[in-house]
Amino acid sequence: MRLVTTPVACELTGLSTDKLREWTSRRALVSADVRPKRKGSPAKFSWQTILVLRIAVLLRDKFSMELQSHKASFAILRKELRKRSFISLWGQRLGLGSDGSWTFAEANEKVLSADVLLMALDPHLAVLRDRFTLPDANHAQMDFFSLPATRGIDLRTRGSDGRGHDRGDDRHAGADTDPDADGHGNLAEREAS
């Protein structure tokens, strides 16, 4: 799991260093993933924790909500985010119920079964994607390395069907014209000789 330090967390959440420390230590509104080892060392935060902090900032700034009463709710949200992949959150809205429960809804979902405060996640995910180097909905699978490149194969010069399957293997060249291409030969001809 990739973690960022306090200065980066401040940049990603829009909180000052003092406010971030207050929210993650003194008030323990949302705790850091890795607490500072000693005075002066930075705390560390996962993308899930940063997302919860960004949601808390949104609730405070846009909706003038008192956050301390939602402390348990933020812990539940972080736990729920740990069960989900970053990619699966793209195109989702996050709903906060009056009882402090969280709901994930598709962006195009019109009707929800209860009254909830809905928040779009994509703007927050875009910020996290760029800083944590996470994939977006258009890049659902990340390439860690190129397999052809590790073997010295240039797919531009070899035949490929676009899915990485080679269509021009030399062992089978001429299979259409050579009746003995499979290497077994005609059994009747071999027994006759």
N, C-alpha and C positions, 0 to 999 in steps of 0.2 A: 504494500500500500504506500503510495507516495504521499508525503506530508510536507507542508510548507510551514515556515517559521512565522513568528509574530509580525515582523515587518511586512511580509507578503500578505498575511491574513488581514492586516490593516488596510492594505491597498485593495484587496478583493472585496472587503465588506464595507469600506467607506468609514470605518470606525477609527478614532484616534487610538494610539497605543494605550493611553490611560483608560479609555472607555472599553477597549477590548479586554484589558486586564480586569476591569471592574465586572464585566459581564461573564468572564470565564473563570475568575478566581474569587474575588470578594463576594459578589452576589451569586456566583455559580449558576447563572442563568442557563448557560450552555458551557459545559466544561471542555477544556482542551483535550485532544486525544493523547498527547504526551505532555505531562506537566513539566515545568522547568526543573532541571536537576538541582540548580542552586540559584541564589539571587543573582540576577543579571543575565542568566542564560534564557534563551527564548523558549516559549511553549511551541508545540507543533500541532498542526491541524490537518485533518483529511478533507477531501472535497465535500463529504457529507456534512461535516461540522461547519464548514464555510457556508454551505447552502443553507443550513439552519440559521446561522448568524445573519445571512442576507435576508432571509424571510423575517427574522426578528426586527431587523432594521426597517424593512418595508412596513411591517405592522405598526411600528412606533412612529415612523415618519409620515406615511400616507394615511393611516387610519387612526392615529393618535391613541393607540392601545397601550395600556399598562402591561408591561411584559412579565413582571414578577409572578403574576397569577397564572401565567402560562408556562412556568418552569417545567412542570411535569410533562406538559404537552410537547415541549421542545425535545425532551428526552425520548418520548415516544416517537416523534418524527424522525429523530436521528437513528433510532433503532430500526424503524421502517425503511429508511433510506439505505441502510446497510444490507437489507435483503434484496434490494433492487440494483440492477446494473445502471450505469450512467446512461447508456444508450436507450434503455427502455423509458427513461423520463422525458425524452424529446417528444414534443407534441402533447404533453400532459399539462393539466392545470392542477394546482394543489388547492384543496378546500379545507378551511378551518371551520368546524362546526361550533355551535354555541356551547357545547359541552366540552370543548377542547380536543375533540377527535379530529383526525386528519383523513381526507379522502383524496384519492388520485382519480382524475377524470380525464378522458380524452378531450382534446381541445375542441372538437366539433360536437361533443355531447351537449345537448340542449337542456335536458331535464334531469335533475338530480332528485333523489327521494327525500331530501331534507334541506333545510335552509343552511347554506354555507357561504362563507366569504371565499371567493375564488381568486387565485393568483396564478398568472402565467409563469411557467417555469423556464421556457426557452430563453428569455433574456438573461436569466441567472446562469443557465447552463452554458451559454455562449461565453460568458466571462470565465467560468471555471474551465471550460474546454481549452481555451487559449493559454491559461496559466498552468494548468495541470497536464497539458498535452493529452487530453482525452478525446475520444472519437465523438462525432456528431451523428445524427440520424442518417446522413448520406454515406457514412463510412462505418458501417456496422461491424466490420472485422478489420482489425489493424494488422498490417504486415510487419512482423518483427525483423524479417530479413527476406530477401528474394532468393528462393530456392534455386532457380536457374543461374543466378549470379554466383552462388556458392559453388556450383559445379562448372562454371566457366561456359555455360551454354547461352548463346544469344538467340532468343526466340525469334528475332527479326529475320534471321538467316535460315532458320529451320521451320519446317511446316508445323503448324499448330492449329488446332480447331478453336482456339480462343478460350478454352477452358484449361489449358496447360497440358493437354494430351497430345503427344507427338503423333502425327499421322504419316510420317515418312520414315519409318524405321527401316534401316538397310537390310535387316534380316528377312524382311518380308517383301523386299523389292522383287518384282516379277512373279508374285504369287498368283496374279491373274493369268499369266501366260504359261507358267511352268506347272505341269500336272503333278510333279513330285516336289512341290514347294514345301510341303509339310515334312519332308525328309523320310517318309515311310516307304515310298516307292510302291509299285504295284506288286502285291504279294504273289500273284499268279506268275508274273514274269520272273521273279526271283526264284521261285520254286522250280520253274521250268529249266533254268540254267544250271 
